[in-house]
Amino acid sequence: MKAEFLPGNRLKLLNSGSEYFPQLIGAIREARHEVHLESYIFEDDDTGRAVADAMIGAAQRGVIVRVLVDGFGARDFARRLQPMLVVGGVQAMIYRPEISRFHLRRHRLRRLHRKLAVIDGEVAFVGGINVIDDLNNPERMPPRFDYAVRVEGPLLQPINTTLHRLWELVVWARLRRRYRLVSRALRGRPEPVGSQTAAFLVRDNIRHRRDIEQAYLTAISAARRHVLLANAYFLPGRRFRRALRDAARRGVRVVVLLQGRVEYRLQHYATQALYDRLLHTGVRIFEYRRSFLHAKVAVIDDHWATVGSSNIDPFSLLLAREANIVVDDEKFATELRCSLEEAMTIGAREMPIETWKRVPWYRRLLHWASYGLVRFFVGISGYGGKR
């Protein structure tokens, strides 16, 4: 489905949790009518408790507060945070329970991977940042590198509608009649408040299976100067890989920023199986090693940009519920590009083709074995296809 670009928005790029959480918590504390949040992870740490406390405070002053988390990503939520939130007046539900190793069913692989929030129908947040402390990692490294966008203006309407539709679906599935949707905010399309044009895209298993992927492919195929893509988990299908290679062959500067630290070994080594062909066709690959890369963003020709939750891998493009904002605005795109280039200068290392050629055969075998395993698991889930 083609993206509907709406003019008249005011967008603010937020770099990682240090910029995102003060904005989110501040908006919740100022809420008058309604707070609605979705997150893949909602951790019981300093950041998670700060967001939970702000929600409870809003609920106790009469604001309708709803939170929906994923049952796998936030597997401890039901035991640790949900009881406290419910006692405090927050409506808290879980999207699909945690996967059991003994009952692996295809539909249970469809996770809620979105990170969205709408407050009073006046401000929204869209991005890739979970409710978790950026410093919550065992290696005590610098904060995770990620982005979100604060949104005001007409784009609020599709974001709000998306949140409400899934909430009603889960209410119906859980038979939680007391959680039926009663909204006090956002009736009709919000008035223009700025000059920026943007679209809101989701990925689901009904009408919007390919929307985010197709937006990427369309923009890459139209690129004339540069493509800068940063993605935490990068394992694209054939069409996506071909689009990047074709862009590089026609003289576009194609730069891909990927995870340099090993977080999930199978995915990490599977991604490296793709390096050879990409490098040989002129795609430049950088690995971010300063901390964990969690961003899912791209900038093309300094006017098209996307920020969201969708990785470029089978999990995001074939299975999960995702949400991205796509922006057609030179100022926003340039700001994101400059931010990425600064991060690359500080914390990334390029993988030149000469270096890659010296990788020993047994490591290459490991990469392709990992890639084969990932594709096998996707295939037996029934989602492989000919992508």
N, C-alpha and C positions, 0 to 999 in steps of 0.2 A: 504494500500500500504506500502511495506517495506521501511524503511528509507534508504536513500543512504548516507553512511558515507564517507566523503571526508577528506583525510589527508592533511597536509601541512598548517594548519591554525595557526594564532596567535590570542588568545582569552584573553580578559581582563575582569574580573568580576568587575562590578560597583555596589556599595552598595548605594541604594537610590539616591535621587536627588542631594545631595551634591557632589557626585562623577560623576553622569551621565550628568547633565546639563553643567558643564564646558567642558566636553569632546565633547558633541554634538555641543554646540555653537562654540567651538574652531574649530571643523571640518568644520562647515558651513562658518565661517569667512575665512578659508583657501581654500574654494572650488574654483576651476578654471573652471569647466565645468557644473556640474549638482548636484542639491540637490533634493532629493525626500523623503518626510516624510509622514507617516500615523500615526494617533493617534485617539483613541476613544474620549478623552477629549483634548481640546485646550483652556485653560482658559485665560480670560482677567485679569491676575494678573501680579505681578512682573516677574515671570518666563515666562509666556506666552508672555509677551511683549518683554522680552529679546530674546527669540527664534524668534519672529516675526521681531524684528529689525535686527537680524543677517541675516534672510532670505531676507529682503528688501535690506540690504547692498550688499548681494551676487547678487541679481537680477540687481541692479543698476550698477554693474561692468560687466554685460554681462553673468552671470551664469544663466542657465535654472533652475528655482526653482519651484517645485510643492509640494503642500500640500493637503492631502485628510483627512477629518475628518468625524466622524459619526454624523448624524443629530440628534440623541437622546443624546448621550454623550456630544456633543459639541453644545447643542441647542442654545446657545447665540452667536455662532461663526459668523453666517451670519449677525447678526446685529452689532456686536462689533469689530471683528478683520478682517473679510474677506474684507470689503471695503478698509481698510487701506493697506492690503497686495496686493490687486489687483491694487490699485493706484501706489504702489511701484514696480510693475512689476512681482509679484508672481502669478503663476497660482494656484488658490485656488478653490477647489470644495468640495461638501458635499455628503457623501454616505447615501442615503435614508433620507428623511425628518423626522422630529420629529413625533412620533406616536400621532395621535389624539385619544382622549378617545372615540370619536363618530364613528371612522372609524378604528377599530382595525382589521387589516387583518393579516393573518398568515405570509405572506412574510415580513411584516414590523417588525416582531420580529427578523429578521435576521440582526444583527448589525455588524458593523466593529469594532471589539474589539482589533485589532492588534496595536502594538506599534513598528513601524519599521522606519528606516531611512537608506538611502545609499547616500554617498557623493563621487562624481567623480568615482564611480565604484571601489574605493580603500579602503573604510572603511564603515562598516555598524554597526547599533545598533539594537539589538533585545532584548526585555524584556517586563516588565509589567508596566513600568513607563509612565504615561500620561504626557502631557505638562501642568503641574499645579504645583504651589508652594507646596512643601512638608508641609509647615506650614499653608496652607490654610485650616484651620479647626476652627470651632466655639469654641472649648474648649481650644485652646491655648496649646495643648499638644505637646510632642516631634514630630519630623518629621515622616511621614508615612514610614513604613518599606517595602522596595521593592528592586528589582534587575534588572539590565540590563547587556548585554554583548557587548563589542566592538569587532567587527570581522574584521579580515584581512585575505586574502588568497582565496583559491578556493571556499569556502562556499559563497562568495559574489555573485556568478553567480545565484544560485537558489533564493536568497533573492531579487536580482535585478529583475529577471524575474517575480517573484510574484508581486512586486510593479507595474511593467509596465503593466502586464496583467489586474490587477484591474483598473488601471488608464484608459486604453483604453476602458474597459467595461463601466465605468462611463461617459467617454467622449461621447461614442456612445449613452448611455441612455439620456444624457443631451443635445445632439446635439451641443456640444461645439467644433466645427471643428477647431477653432483656438488653441485649447488645444491638438490637435493631437500630438502623441508622436514623438518627434525628439530627439534622444539620441546622446550625444557626448561622452559617456563614456561606458566602459566595453564591448568590443567586444571580444568574446571568454572567455574561463575560465582563471581567474587570476592565476598567477604563485604562487607556494608554497612560503610562507614567514615564516613558523614556523613548529612546530612538532606536533601540536594537531589535533586530528581527531574529526569531528563533522558532524551532519546532521541537515538540516533545515526542519521542519515539519509545515504544515498548516492544518487547519480545515476549510472546506467549505461545500457546499451543493451539490457538484457534484462528483468528483473523490476521495475526501479526507475527507469523513465524519467521519471516525473513526481513522485516522492516529495517532493523538496525544494520544487519549485514549489507542489505541492498543500498542503504544510504552511504556506507563506506565505499562500496564498489562503484557507485555512480560518481562520487566525488573523486576517487582515485583515477577513474577513467577520463575525467575531465581535467585533471591536473596538468598544468603547463610549466610550473617553475619548481615547486618543491612539495614533498609529502614528508611530514614529520609525525611519526606514530610512536606512542609509548604505551606498552601493554604488559601487564603483570604475567599473564598466562597466555602465551602466543602459540597456537597450534592451528593455523587456518587451513581451510580446505583448498582444493585445487583452484577454484575460481579466484579466491582471494590472493593466493600466491601468484597466479598468472597476472592478475591486475597490477601487483607490485612490480613484477619483472617487466611487464609491458611498459609501465611508466618509466622505469629506469632506462629501458632500451630507447625510448624516444627522447631521452635527454633530461628527464625530470630528476631532480636531486631527491632520492628516496632514502630516508634515514629511519631506522627502527631502533627504539630504545627498549631493551628487554631486561628481564631479571638476571642479575649477575650472581646473586647469592642463591645457594641451593635451599629452597623451602620445601618443595615436594619433588623428590628425586626423579620419579618416573616422568612427570611433566617436564622437568628441567632438561633431562637428557633427551626426551622426545623432541623438544623444541630445537635442540642443537642439531638434530638430524636434518633440519631444513636449511641450515646455514650455507651448505656448499652451493646449492643451486642459486640461492638468493645472492650470495657474494659474487658468483661468477657472472651474474647478469647486471652487476653494478649497484645492487642494494647495499647500503652501508649499515652495519650492525654495531650497536654500542650496548655494552652490558653495564647496568647500574649496580655498583658494589658498595656504595657508602652505607646503605641500609636496605631494607626490603622495599622493592618497588611494588606498589599496589595500584598505580594509576591505570586508567583505561581512557586515554585521550588521544586526539589527533588534531593536527593543523595542516590545512592544504591551501597553498597559494595565498596565505595571509588574508583570507576572508571567510573560509569555511573552517569550522572547528566543532569538535564534539567532546563532551565530558559526560561520564556516566558510570554505570556498574558493569557494562558488558565487556568481558574479555573477548579476545578473538581466538576462541577454542571451542571444542564441541560442547562443553558444559554450558557455556553462555549462548552459543549460536544455535544449539539444537534442543536444549533441555530446560534451562532455567527461565524464570520470569525476570526480565531485565528492564532497565529504563535509562535512556540517554537523552541529553539535550543536545540539539544540533543548532549551531549559531552561524548565521550569515552576517558577519559584522567585522570590519577590518580592525577596529580598535581591540575588540575582545580577542580575535585570533592572534593578533600581534603580541598582546600581553601574554597569552598562553605560550606562544612560541618562544618568547624571550625567557619566560620562566623555565621552560624545558631546557633551553640551551644553557642557561645558568646552572641548572642541576646537573646537566651532562658534563659541563666544565669542571664542576666541583667533585662529582661522585661517579662518573662513568668512564669506561675504557673501551676504545674501539677494538673490534676484532678484524684486523686486516686480512685480506685473502691470503697473503704470504704466510701469516701465522697459522691460519686455518689449514693450509696445505701440509703443515708439519705435524698435525695431530696424528698420533700413531693409529694403526689400523684397529687395534683392540678397543680403543675408545670410540672410534667410528662405529664399530660393531655394536658397542653398548648403546650408542645413540639410536641406531636403526632398530635394535631389539626393543628399546623403550617405545619408539614410535609405533612399531608393530603391535605391541601390547595395548597401547592406548587405543589404536584404531580397532583392535579386536574387541576390547571392552565396549567401545561405542557401537560396533557392529552387532554384538549379541544383545545390546539394549534395544535394538531395532531402529536406531536413529542414524546409521552410517550413511546410507545413500551414496550418490555419486557426486560428491561436492569437490 
